[in-house]
Amino acid sequence: MEKSMPWYVAHTKPRQELHAQENLLRQGYGVYLPMLKVFKSVRNRQEIRFEPMFPRYIFFQPADIQQSIAPVRSTQGITAIVRLGQVPAVLQLETLKIIQAFEARRNAADFEEISPLRPGKVVMVNDGPFAGLEGLVSIVSEQRVIVLMQLLGQQQQLKFRPHQLVVAD
C-alpha cells in the first residue's frame, strides 16, 4: 500500500462494518476499521468486546493510482462514499495517526480502565436481593465490586459482581 494514496471514508449499513471490510479487502483496497475494547454486561456477566470506534464508518484506500473508488459505492455492506459537496471526503494522514494511537492506547487498557464502575461513582444494584438500592463504589476488579451502602442505619461494605450494578445518572 502506497503511503501517498489518500484514505477515503465510506458509510456502511448498520452493523455491517466487518462485512464491508471483508468485501473491500477482497477487491484489493486498503482498509482501516478502528476497533475499540469496550465493557459490556451480557447475560449476567461482564465481557470485554471490540466494537467499531466509528459505527457505520470505514476508511479505505486504493491500492494504486489506477484503482478507481467508484466500485466502493456498490460494495456489499457499503451504503455510500462520504462526500463533502461533490468531493469524496479524505482522511488526513495526521488524523489517521491520531486515531491509530488512540486505538492502541485504549485496546491496551485493562478492565478497571475501561469499566464505567470506578471508585467514587454512585451505582444502583439491578440484580439480587439489594436490587433498587444505591451505593458508592469503593473497590473495582474484574470479578467483584465493593460498594459502600447505608443499611439499617450503618454503612456496610457489600460485594457484587459487576453485572449486578449500573452507574446511577
Secondary structure, 3 states (H helix, E strand, C coil): CCCCCCEEEEEECCCCHHHHHHHHHHCCCEEECCEEEEEEEECCEEEEEEEECCCCEEEEECCCCCCCCHHHHHCCCEEEECEECCEECEECHHHHHHHHHHHHHHHCCCHHHHCCCCCCCEEEECCCCCCCCEEEEEEECCCCEEEEEEECCEEEEEEECHHHEEECC
